[in-house]
Amino acid sequence: MTGTVWVANEDGASLTAIDAASNKVATTLTGLKSPHNVQATADGESVWAVSGSTSMAIKLDASTLAVTGMVATGAMPAHVVITPDLTTSYTTNNADDTVTAVNASTMQSVATIPVGTGPHGLRPSPDGKWIYVANIGGTILGVVDTATNSQVAEIEVGAAPAQVAFSPD
């Protein structure tokens, strides 16, 4: 196996990068307050994390490990994803029942999207047209249209949905 495994150490205020070929820690970045989630982009060029205590999304250059941008999110961001075309990141903001859309190049917030209660895990559809949001404080999965950055559907799924996944097909 090759590549890097990223780990968010929430109480350790750090991100750890593990060399997947050797299963050894390559480095640990400190000083990132309460990173709850971490996501590498599909091209491997950047890594994103959310800080729950500072309500920020943070973008790092995967090669240099330098912070290349920070942007305010809603209250208590839980998870971050990047669209397949790498243009937009989305964070779930658990404390204010919203999702924040951020232009990945300019690091500017482009939309705050009301969704269900307690948004937590989220995933873009493989074609990037939709963001599916699990609302752990309720019973619904929200569907966000990435063209309009608005919620267009709610799907009843059961108590406390925490995360979403897509099969390859």
C-alpha positions in Angstrom: 0.0 0.0 0.0 1.2 3.5 -0.8 0.1 7.0 0.2 -0.6 8.7 3.5 -3.1 7.9 6.2 -4.3 11.0 8.0 -5.6 10.9 11.6 -7.4 13.7 13.4 -6.4 13.7 17.1 -9.2 15.8 18.6 -8.0 15.9 22.2 -4.4 16.0 21.1 -4.8 19.2 19.0 -3.0 17.6 16.1 -3.1 15.7 12.8 -0.9 12.7 12.3 0.4 11.6 8.9 1.2 7.9 8.6 3.2 6.4 5.7 0.9 3.7 4.5 3.8 1.6 3.0 5.5 1.2 6.4 2.7 1.9 8.8 5.0 4.4 10.6 4.2 7.9 11.7 5.7 10.3 9.2 4.9 13.5 11.1 2.4 15.0 13.6 1.2 18.5 13.1 0.4 20.3 16.3 -1.4 23.4 17.2 -4.7 22.6 15.4 -7.4 23.0 18.1 -9.8 20.1 18.4 -9.6 18.7 14.8 -12.7 16.4 14.7 -12.4 15.2 11.1 -9.8 15.1 8.3 -10.2 14.6 4.6 -7.6 14.3 1.8 -8.5 15.4 -1.7 -8.8 12.9 -4.5 -5.7 14.3 -6.2 -3.7 14.0 -2.9 -2.6 17.7 -3.1 -4.4 19.0 -0.1 -5.8 17.9 3.3 -8.7 19.5 5.0 -9.7 19.4 8.7 -12.3 21.0 10.9 -11.8 22.5 14.3 -14.8 22.2 16.5 -13.7 24.6 19.2 -12.7 27.4 16.8 -15.4 26.7 14.1 -13.0 26.7 11.3 -12.1 24.7 8.2 -8.4 24.4 7.6 -6.7 23.5 4.3 -3.1 22.1 4.3 -0.7 21.5 1.4 -0.2 17.7 1.5 3.5 17.9 0.4 4.7 20.8 2.5 2.2 20.4 5.4 1.8 24.2 5.4 -1.5 25.7 6.2 -2.7 27.2 2.9 -6.0 28.6 4.1 -8.5 28.9 7.0 -12.2 29.8 6.8 -14.9 30.3 9.4 -17.7 27.7 9.4 -20.9 27.4 11.4 -20.8 26.4 15.0 -19.1 23.1 16.0 -18.2 21.8 12.5 -18.1 18.0 12.5 -17.1 16.8 9.1 -15.6 18.1 5.9 -15.7 16.8 2.3 -14.5 18.1 -1.0 -16.4 17.7 -4.3 -14.9 15.3 -6.8 -14.0 18.2 -9.1 -12.0 19.7 -6.1 -13.8 23.1 -6.4 -15.9 23.2 -3.2 -15.6 21.9 0.3 -18.6 21.3 2.5 -18.7 21.2 6.4 -21.5 20.1 8.6 -22.1 22.5 11.5 -23.6 20.4 14.3 -24.6 23.2 16.7 -26.4 25.4 14.2 -28.0 22.8 11.9 -26.3 24.1 8.7 -23.7 23.1 6.1 -21.1 25.6 5.0 -20.0 25.6 1.3 -16.4 27.0 0.7 -14.7 27.8 -2.6 -11.6 25.6 -2.3 -9.4 28.0 -4.3 -10.3 31.3 -2.6 -11.1 29.8 0.8 -14.2 32.0 0.9 -17.5 30.8 2.2 -20.1 30.8 -0.6 -23.2 29.5 1.2 -24.7 28.6 4.5 -27.3 25.9 3.9 -30.0 25.0 6.5 -30.3 21.3 6.9 -31.8 18.9 9.5 -31.0 18.7 13.2 -27.4 18.0 14.2 -25.7 17.5 10.8 -22.7 15.2 11.2 -21.4 12.9 8.5 -21.7 13.9 4.8 -20.5 12.7 1.4 -20.7 14.0 -2.2 -22.3 11.8 -4.8 -19.7 10.3 -7.2 -20.8 12.9 -9.9 -20.5 15.8 -7.4 -24.1 16.9 -8.1 -25.4 16.2 -4.6 -24.1 16.3 -1.0 -25.9 13.8 1.3 -26.0 14.9 5.0 -26.7 12.6 7.9 -28.5 14.5 10.7 -27.6 12.7 13.9 -30.0 14.8 16.0 -33.0 13.6 14.0 -34.1 10.9 11.6 -33.4 12.3 8.2 -30.7 12.3 5.5 -30.6 15.7 3.8 -29.8 16.1 0.1 -28.0 19.3 -1.0 -27.9 20.4 -4.7 -24.3 21.6 -5.3 -25.4 23.8 -8.2 -27.7 25.9 -6.0 -26.2 25.1 -2.6 -29.7 24.4 -1.2 -31.3 21.4 0.4 -33.7 19.9 -2.1 -34.8 16.7 -0.3 -35.2 15.0 3.1 -35.2 11.2 3.3 -36.5 9.5 6.4 -33.9 6.9 7.4 -34.2 6.1 11.1 -33.0 7.4 14.4 -29.7 9.3 14.7 -28.1 8.8 11.2 -24.4 9.5 11.7 -22.6 9.0 8.4 -23.2 8.4 4.6 -21.4 6.2 2.1 -21.6 5.5 -1.6 -21.0 2.2 -3.4 -18.7 2.4 -6.4 -21.6 1.8 -8.8 
